[in-house]
C-alpha cells in the first residue's frame, strides 16, 4: 500500500477521532443523569455495531484476492491461507455469537455473525482450490448452518430451553477441546507434536457437562460450566496475538509481511466494542476486546514500528487515537453512571456495584 493511501487513511482516522472527542465533550448541563445513561447506552450499542465496518474491511480483501486467484486458475496461491487458523476463528465467532445472542446484545451478535459468514466464504474458496479437505468443509458447513439457525431461533424466542442448553453443551465441549490444542500447537516444534492436550481437554469437558446436567455440581459450579463456552471463545481470540508475537520473536523477518493498515483495522474493530463491554459491565467481553486491541492490533503496530516497517507518524497517530479512545470510554461511562472517577467503573466491572 503506497504512502498516499496510508496518509489518506490516517487523515480519516484522525478526523474520526476528532469528531468523536468533540461531540462527546459538549456539555449537557440541563440533562439529567438518566438521560446521560440512555444516550451513552445508545452510543455504545452503535459503536459495537460499527465494528462491522473495520472487521469487514479486514476480510473483504482476502475474499476478493481468493476470487481473483480462483478465476485465474492459480489455486496454489490459496494454499498460503491457513485453513486451520481460519476454522479456529470461525468456531470462536460461533461460540461468541451464542454468548451475545443469550445476552440480547444485537450489535455484538451481528459482528460475530459477520465473522462466521465471511470466514465460511474464505473456507469455501480454500476448498474449491483444494487447499482444505472437503470432508472438513462439509462438517464445518453443517455446524455453521445449525449454529446460525439455532442462534437465530433462540434470539427471537422460537427455540426451546432444552435445545439451547444442548447447543451450549456442544460449543462448550468444542471450545474446551480446541483451545488447549491451539495453545500447544503454537510452540511446536519446541514441544512434541501431539493431540494429547485436545483429547485430554475433551474428556474433562464431557465429564464437566455430565456432572453439571446430572446435579453433581453446586449451583456455583453449574454457572461456571455455563460460562466456559464464552470464555474459551474469548481465550481463542486472545491467543491469536500471543501466537503472532511468538512467531515474530522466532522469525523477526516475518514481521515485514504484516500490514500496518490491517493491524490498525483490527485495533479499531476491537476498540469500538470496548465502551459497550464496559457499559454493560461484561468482564469477559471487555477482557477480550481490550486484549485484542492492545496486543494484537496495537502490539503488532509497535512491532512494525520498531523494525522500521511503518512510519513514525502512523505509529504516533495510532497511539494517540488508542489512548484517547480508551480515555473517552472511561470518562463517558463514569458520566453515564454518575461516578466522580472513571476508575469506579473498572471497580464495578471486576467486583460488582
DOLO-184126 format. One record per residue (C-alpha): residue in three letters; x, y, z. Coordinates in nm, 2 decimals, m for minus. Each point is the difference from the previous one (the first is absolute). Example, Ala and Ser with C-alpha at 12.3 -4.5 7.8 and 13.67 -1.06 7.14 Angstrom:
<atoms>
(atom "ALA" (1.23 m0.45 0.78))
(atom "SER" (0.14 0.34 m0.07))
</atoms>
This chain:
<atoms>
(atom "UNK" (0.00 0.00 0.00))
(atom "UNK" (0.16 0.33 m0.11))
(atom "UNK" (0.06 0.30 0.23))
(atom "UNK" (m0.28 0.21 m0.15))
(atom "UNK" (m0.26 m0.26 0.10))
(atom "UNK" (0.15 m0.04 0.34))
(atom "UNK" (m0.02 0.38 0.05))
(atom "UNK" (m0.36 0.01 m0.11))
(atom "UNK" (m0.10 m0.28 0.24))
(atom "UNK" (0.19 0.18 0.28))
(atom "UNK" (m0.17 0.32 m0.08))
(atom "UNK" (m0.34 m0.16 0.01))
(atom "UNK" (0.09 m0.18 0.33))
(atom "UNK" (0.11 0.33 0.15))
(atom "UNK" (m0.31 0.19 m0.10))
(atom "UNK" (m0.21 m0.28 0.13))
(atom "UNK" (0.16 0.02 0.34))
(atom "UNK" (m0.02 0.38 m0.01))
(atom "UNK" (m0.38 m0.02 m0.07))
(atom "UNK" (m0.06 m0.26 0.27))
(atom "UNK" (0.19 0.19 0.27))
(atom "UNK" (m0.15 0.33 m0.11))
(atom "UNK" (m0.35 m0.13 0.00))
(atom "UNK" (0.01 m0.16 0.35))
(atom "UNK" (0.19 0.29 0.15))
(atom "UNK" (m0.30 0.22 m0.04))
(atom "UNK" (m0.17 0.05 0.33))
(atom "UNK" (m0.37 m0.06 0.07))
(atom "UNK" (m0.06 0.17 0.33))
(atom "UNK" (m0.37 m0.01 m0.04))
(atom "UNK" (m0.02 m0.37 m0.04))
(atom "UNK" (m0.05 m0.24 0.29))
(atom "UNK" (0.21 m0.30 0.08))
(atom "UNK" (m0.26 m0.23 m0.14))
(atom "UNK" (0.02 0.16 m0.34))
(atom "UNK" (0.38 m0.01 0.01))
(atom "UNK" (m0.03 m0.37 0.07))
(atom "UNK" (m0.24 m0.05 m0.28))
(atom "UNK" (0.21 0.19 m0.25))
(atom "UNK" (0.31 m0.19 0.08))
(atom "UNK" (m0.19 m0.32 m0.01))
(atom "UNK" (m0.11 0.08 m0.35))
(atom "UNK" (0.34 0.12 m0.12))
(atom "UNK" (0.19 m0.30 0.14))
(atom "UNK" (m0.24 m0.23 m0.19))
(atom "UNK" (0.07 0.20 m0.32))
(atom "UNK" (0.37 m0.03 0.05))
(atom "UNK" (m0.03 m0.37 0.05))
(atom "UNK" (m0.20 m0.03 m0.32))
(atom "UNK" (0.25 0.22 m0.17))
(atom "UNK" (0.27 m0.25 0.06))
(atom "UNK" (m0.14 m0.19 m0.30))
(atom "UNK" (0.16 0.25 m0.24))
(atom "UNK" (0.37 m0.05 0.10))
(atom "UNK" (m0.05 m0.37 0.04))
(atom "UNK" (m0.17 m0.03 m0.34))
(atom "UNK" (0.29 0.20 m0.15))
(atom "UNK" (0.24 m0.25 0.16))
(atom "UNK" (m0.16 m0.30 m0.17))
(atom "UNK" (m0.12 0.15 m0.33))
(atom "UNK" (0.34 0.05 m0.16))
(atom "UNK" (0.08 m0.37 0.06))
(atom "UNK" (m0.33 m0.11 m0.15))
(atom "UNK" (0.06 0.21 m0.31))
(atom "UNK" (0.36 m0.12 m0.04))
(atom "UNK" (m0.11 m0.36 0.04))
(atom "UNK" (m0.27 0.05 m0.27))
(atom "UNK" (0.25 0.15 m0.24))
(atom "UNK" (0.24 m0.29 0.05))
(atom "UNK" (m0.28 m0.25 m0.05))
(atom "UNK" (m0.11 0.16 m0.32))
(atom "UNK" (0.36 0.01 m0.12))
(atom "UNK" (0.05 m0.36 0.08))
(atom "UNK" (0.27 0.08 0.26))
(atom "UNK" (m0.12 m0.24 0.26))
(atom "UNK" (0.34 m0.03 0.15))
(atom "UNK" (m0.01 0.36 0.13))
(atom "UNK" (m0.29 m0.10 0.23))
(atom "UNK" (0.22 m0.25 0.18))
(atom "UNK" (0.16 0.29 0.18))
(atom "UNK" (m0.32 0.06 0.19))
(atom "UNK" (0.01 m0.23 0.31))
(atom "UNK" (m0.34 m0.17 0.00))
(atom "UNK" (0.05 m0.14 0.35))
(atom "UNK" (0.05 0.35 0.14))
(atom "UNK" (m0.31 0.13 m0.19))
(atom "UNK" (m0.20 m0.29 0.13))
(atom "UNK" (0.10 0.07 0.36))
(atom "UNK" (m0.10 0.37 m0.04))
(atom "UNK" (m0.34 m0.11 m0.15))
(atom "UNK" (m0.06 m0.23 0.30))
(atom "UNK" (0.09 0.29 0.23))
(atom "UNK" (m0.25 0.23 m0.18))
(atom "UNK" (m0.27 m0.27 0.02))
(atom "UNK" (0.05 m0.04 0.38))
(atom "UNK" (0.00 0.37 0.06))
(atom "UNK" (m0.31 0.04 m0.22))
(atom "UNK" (m0.18 m0.23 0.24))
(atom "UNK" (0.13 0.19 0.30))
(atom "UNK" (m0.13 0.34 m0.14))
(atom "UNK" (m0.32 m0.15 m0.12))
(atom "UNK" (m0.07 m0.12 0.35))
(atom "UNK" (0.08 0.35 0.14))
(atom "UNK" (m0.22 0.16 m0.26))
(atom "UNK" (0.29 0.21 m0.12))
(atom "UNK" (m0.13 0.04 m0.36))
(atom "UNK" (0.29 0.21 m0.14))
(atom "UNK" (0.27 m0.23 0.14))
(atom "UNK" (m0.19 m0.30 m0.12))
(atom "UNK" (m0.01 0.15 m0.35))
(atom "UNK" (0.38 0.05 0.01))
(atom "UNK" (0.06 m0.36 0.09))
(atom "UNK" (m0.25 m0.11 m0.27))
(atom "UNK" (0.19 0.20 m0.26))
(atom "UNK" (0.32 m0.17 0.12))
(atom "UNK" (m0.16 m0.35 m0.04))
(atom "UNK" (m0.13 0.07 m0.35))
(atom "UNK" (0.30 0.18 m0.14))
(atom "UNK" (0.24 m0.27 0.14))
(atom "UNK" (m0.22 m0.27 m0.14))
(atom "UNK" (0.02 0.16 m0.34))
(atom "UNK" (0.38 m0.01 0.02))
(atom "UNK" (m0.01 m0.36 0.10))
(atom "UNK" (m0.23 m0.08 m0.30))
(atom "UNK" (0.26 0.17 m0.22))
(atom "UNK" (0.28 m0.21 0.15))
(atom "UNK" (m0.20 m0.31 m0.05))
(atom "UNK" (m0.06 0.09 m0.37))
(atom "UNK" (0.38 0.04 m0.03))
(atom "UNK" (0.05 m0.34 0.17))
(atom "UNK" (0.19 0.18 0.28))
(atom "UNK" (m0.24 m0.13 0.26))
(atom "UNK" (m0.12 m0.36 0.02))
(atom "UNK" (m0.36 m0.02 m0.13))
(atom "UNK" (m0.12 m0.22 0.29))
(atom "UNK" (0.11 0.26 0.25))
(atom "UNK" (m0.18 0.27 m0.19))
(atom "UNK" (m0.32 m0.21 m0.02))
(atom "UNK" (0.01 m0.06 0.37))
(atom "UNK" (0.07 0.37 0.07))
(atom "UNK" (m0.28 0.11 m0.23))
(atom "UNK" (m0.24 m0.22 0.19))
(atom "UNK" (0.11 0.14 0.33))
(atom "UNK" (m0.03 0.36 m0.13))
(atom "UNK" (m0.34 m0.06 m0.14))
(atom "UNK" (m0.13 m0.16 0.32))
(atom "UNK" (0.16 0.27 0.21))
(atom "UNK" (m0.14 0.29 m0.20))
(atom "UNK" (m0.35 m0.15 0.00))
(atom "UNK" (0.01 m0.08 0.38))
(atom "UNK" (0.13 0.34 0.09))
(atom "UNK" (m0.26 0.18 m0.22))
(atom "UNK" (m0.29 m0.21 0.15))
(atom "UNK" (0.12 0.06 0.35))
(atom "UNK" (0.04 0.37 m0.04))
(atom "UNK" (m0.36 0.03 m0.13))
(atom "UNK" (m0.13 m0.22 0.28))
(atom "UNK" (m0.09 m0.29 m0.24))
(atom "UNK" (0.23 m0.27 0.16))
(atom "UNK" (m0.06 m0.22 0.30))
(atom "UNK" (0.23 0.03 0.30))
(atom "UNK" (0.10 m0.37 m0.03))
(atom "UNK" (0.12 0.04 m0.36))
(atom "UNK" (0.19 0.32 0.09))
(atom "UNK" (0.16 m0.17 0.30))
(atom "UNK" (0.11 m0.29 m0.22))
(atom "UNK" (0.16 0.25 m0.25))
(atom "UNK" (0.18 0.17 0.29))
(atom "UNK" (0.14 m0.33 0.11))
(atom "UNK" (0.12 m0.07 m0.35))
(atom "UNK" (0.19 0.33 m0.04))
(atom "UNK" (0.14 m0.03 0.36))
(atom "UNK" (0.15 m0.34 m0.08))
(atom "UNK" (0.12 0.12 m0.34))
(atom "UNK" (0.16 0.31 0.15))
(atom "UNK" (0.17 m0.18 0.29))
(atom "UNK" (0.14 m0.26 m0.24))
(atom "UNK" (0.13 0.24 m0.26))
(atom "UNK" (0.16 0.26 0.22))
(atom "UNK" (0.27 m0.21 0.18))
(atom "UNK" (0.08 m0.16 m0.34))
(atom "UNK" (0.06 0.34 m0.16))
(atom "UNK" (0.21 0.12 0.29))
(atom "UNK" (0.21 m0.31 m0.02))
(atom "UNK" (0.04 0.01 m0.37))
(atom "UNK" (0.13 0.36 0.01))
(atom "UNK" (0.33 m0.13 0.16))
(atom "UNK" (0.06 m0.29 m0.24))
(atom "UNK" (0.28 m0.10 m0.07))
(atom "UNK" (0.13 0.11 0.34))
(atom "UNK" (m0.25 m0.24 0.14))
(atom "UNK" (m0.10 m0.34 m0.15))
(atom "UNK" (m0.28 0.01 m0.26))
(atom "UNK" (m0.28 m0.17 0.19))
(atom "UNK" (m0.38 m0.01 0.02))
(atom "UNK" (0.02 m0.09 0.37))
(atom "UNK" (m0.10 0.35 0.13))
(atom "UNK" (m0.31 0.01 m0.22))
(atom "UNK" (m0.11 m0.35 0.09))
(atom "UNK" (0.06 0.05 0.37))
(atom "UNK" (m0.19 0.32 0.00))
(atom "UNK" (m0.29 m0.17 m0.19))
(atom "UNK" (m0.03 m0.27 0.27))
(atom "UNK" (0.00 0.26 0.27))
(atom "UNK" (m0.26 0.21 m0.18))
(atom "UNK" (m0.23 m0.29 m0.05))
(atom "UNK" (0.03 m0.10 0.36))
(atom "UNK" (m0.07 0.35 0.12))
(atom "UNK" (m0.31 0.03 m0.22))
(atom "UNK" (m0.13 m0.34 0.12))
(atom "UNK" (0.05 0.10 0.37))
(atom "UNK" (m0.17 0.34 m0.06))
(atom "UNK" (m0.30 m0.16 m0.16))
(atom "UNK" (m0.04 m0.28 0.25))
(atom "UNK" (0.01 0.22 0.30))
(atom "UNK" (0.35 m0.10 0.12))
(atom "UNK" (0.12 0.36 0.02))
(atom "UNK" (m0.10 0.28 0.22))
(atom "UNK" (m0.20 0.29 m0.14))
(atom "UNK" (0.32 0.20 m0.02))
(atom "UNK" (0.17 m0.28 m0.19))
(atom "UNK" (m0.29 m0.02 m0.25))
(atom "UNK" (0.03 0.37 m0.06))
(atom "UNK" (0.37 m0.04 m0.05))
(atom "UNK" (m0.04 m0.28 m0.26))
(atom "UNK" (m0.27 0.22 m0.17))
(atom "UNK" (0.25 0.28 m0.04))
(atom "UNK" (0.28 m0.21 m0.15))
(atom "UNK" (m0.12 0.02 m0.36))
(atom "UNK" (0.03 0.38 0.00))
(atom "UNK" (0.33 0.01 0.18))
(atom "UNK" (0.16 m0.27 m0.22))
(atom "UNK" (m0.11 0.18 m0.31))
(atom "UNK" (0.14 0.32 0.14))
(atom "UNK" (0.33 m0.17 0.09))
(atom "UNK" (0.02 m0.14 m0.35))
(atom "UNK" (0.01 0.36 m0.14))
(atom "UNK" (0.22 0.11 0.29))
(atom "UNK" (0.25 m0.27 m0.10))
(atom "UNK" (0.03 0.14 m0.36))
(atom "UNK" (0.22 0.29 0.10))
(atom "UNK" (0.21 m0.23 0.22))
(atom "UNK" (0.05 m0.23 m0.29))
(atom "UNK" (0.08 0.29 m0.23))
(atom "UNK" (0.25 0.15 0.25))
(atom "UNK" (0.17 m0.34 0.04))
(atom "UNK" (0.03 m0.03 m0.38))
(atom "UNK" (0.15 0.35 m0.01))
(atom "UNK" (0.25 m0.10 0.27))
(atom "UNK" (0.11 m0.32 m0.18))
(atom "UNK" (0.00 0.16 m0.34))
(atom "UNK" (0.05 0.37 0.02))
(atom "UNK" (0.02 0.03 m0.38))
(atom "UNK" (m0.36 m0.12 m0.02))
(atom "UNK" (m0.12 0.32 0.16))
(atom "UNK" (0.06 0.17 m0.33))
(atom "UNK" (m0.28 m0.21 m0.15))
(atom "UNK" (m0.26 0.16 0.24))
(atom "UNK" (m0.21 0.30 m0.12))
(atom "UNK" (m0.01 0.30 0.22))
(atom "UNK" (m0.34 0.09 m0.14))
(atom "UNK" (m0.13 m0.35 0.08))
(atom "UNK" (0.12 0.04 0.36))
(atom "UNK" (m0.16 0.34 0.02))
(atom "UNK" (m0.33 m0.13 m0.12))
(atom "UNK" (0.02 m0.28 0.26))
(atom "UNK" (0.08 0.25 0.27))
(atom "UNK" (m0.30 0.22 m0.10))
(atom "UNK" (m0.24 m0.29 m0.03))
(atom "UNK" (0.08 m0.14 0.34))
(atom "UNK" (0.03 0.35 0.15))
(atom "UNK" (m0.35 0.09 m0.11))
(atom "UNK" (m0.14 m0.27 0.22))
(atom "UNK" (0.18 0.11 0.32))
(atom "UNK" (m0.25 0.27 0.10))
(atom "UNK" (m0.30 m0.24 m0.03))
(atom "UNK" (0.18 m0.28 0.20))
(atom "UNK" (0.09 0.25 0.27))
(atom "UNK" (m0.35 0.16 0.00))
(atom "UNK" (m0.18 m0.33 0.06))
(atom "UNK" (0.27 m0.12 0.24))
(atom "UNK" (0.09 m0.31 m0.20))
(atom "UNK" (0.35 m0.10 0.13))
(atom "UNK" (0.04 m0.27 m0.26))
(atom "UNK" (m0.08 0.22 m0.29))
(atom "UNK" (0.21 0.28 0.12))
(atom "UNK" (0.29 m0.23 0.07))
(atom "UNK" (m0.01 m0.14 m0.35))
(atom "UNK" (m0.05 0.33 m0.18))
(atom "UNK" (0.26 0.19 0.20))
(atom "UNK" (0.25 m0.28 m0.04))
(atom "UNK" (m0.05 m0.02 m0.38))
(atom "UNK" (0.02 0.38 m0.03))
(atom "UNK" (0.32 0.03 0.20))
(atom "UNK" (0.19 m0.31 m0.09))
(atom "UNK" (m0.12 m0.10 m0.34))
(atom "UNK" (m0.07 0.33 m0.16))
(atom "UNK" (0.22 0.25 0.17))
(atom "UNK" (0.26 m0.26 0.11))
(atom "UNK" (0.07 m0.09 m0.36))
(atom "UNK" (0.00 0.36 m0.11))
(atom "UNK" (0.27 0.06 0.27))
(atom "UNK" (0.20 m0.30 m0.14))
(atom "UNK" (m0.02 0.14 m0.35))
(atom "UNK" (0.11 0.34 0.13))
(atom "UNK" (0.30 m0.15 0.18))
(atom "UNK" (0.13 m0.18 m0.31))
(atom "UNK" (m0.06 0.32 m0.21))
(atom "UNK" (m0.29 m0.16 m0.20))
(atom "UNK" (m0.24 0.29 0.06))
(atom "UNK" (0.05 0.37 0.04))
(atom "UNK" (0.03 0.20 0.32))
(atom "UNK" (m0.31 0.21 m0.09))
(atom "UNK" (m0.20 m0.32 m0.04))
(atom "UNK" (0.11 m0.14 0.34))
(atom "UNK" (m0.05 0.33 0.18))
(atom "UNK" (m0.35 0.05 m0.15))
(atom "UNK" (m0.10 m0.36 0.10))
(atom "UNK" (0.14 0.05 0.35))
(atom "UNK" (m0.18 0.33 0.05))
(atom "UNK" (m0.32 m0.14 m0.14))
(atom "UNK" (0.01 m0.30 0.22))
(atom "UNK" (0.07 0.19 0.32))
(atom "UNK" (m0.27 0.26 m0.08))
(atom "UNK" (m0.26 m0.27 m0.07))
(atom "UNK" (0.06 m0.19 0.32))
(atom "UNK" (0.00 0.32 0.20))
(atom "UNK" (m0.32 0.11 m0.17))
(atom "UNK" (m0.17 m0.34 0.08))
(atom "UNK" (0.10 0.02 0.37))
(atom "UNK" (m0.10 0.37 0.03))
(atom "UNK" (m0.34 m0.03 m0.17))
(atom "UNK" (m0.08 m0.32 0.19))
(atom "UNK" (0.07 0.18 0.33))
(atom "UNK" (m0.23 0.29 m0.11))
(atom "UNK" (m0.28 m0.24 m0.10))
(atom "UNK" (0.01 m0.18 0.33))
(atom "UNK" (0.04 0.32 0.20))
(atom "UNK" (0.35 m0.09 0.14))
(atom "UNK" (0.26 0.25 0.10))
(atom "UNK" (0.28 m0.22 m0.12))
(atom "UNK" (0.03 m0.21 m0.31))
(atom "UNK" (0.18 m0.26 0.20))
(atom "UNK" (m0.32 m0.07 0.19))
(atom "UNK" (m0.13 m0.16 m0.32))
(atom "UNK" (0.29 m0.24 m0.01))
(atom "UNK" (m0.05 m0.08 0.36))
(atom "UNK" (m0.37 m0.08 m0.06))
(atom "UNK" (0.10 m0.21 m0.31))
(atom "UNK" (0.23 m0.22 0.20))
(atom "UNK" (m0.16 m0.01 0.35))
(atom "UNK" (m0.36 0.10 m0.08))
(atom "UNK" (m0.20 0.31 0.11))
</atoms>
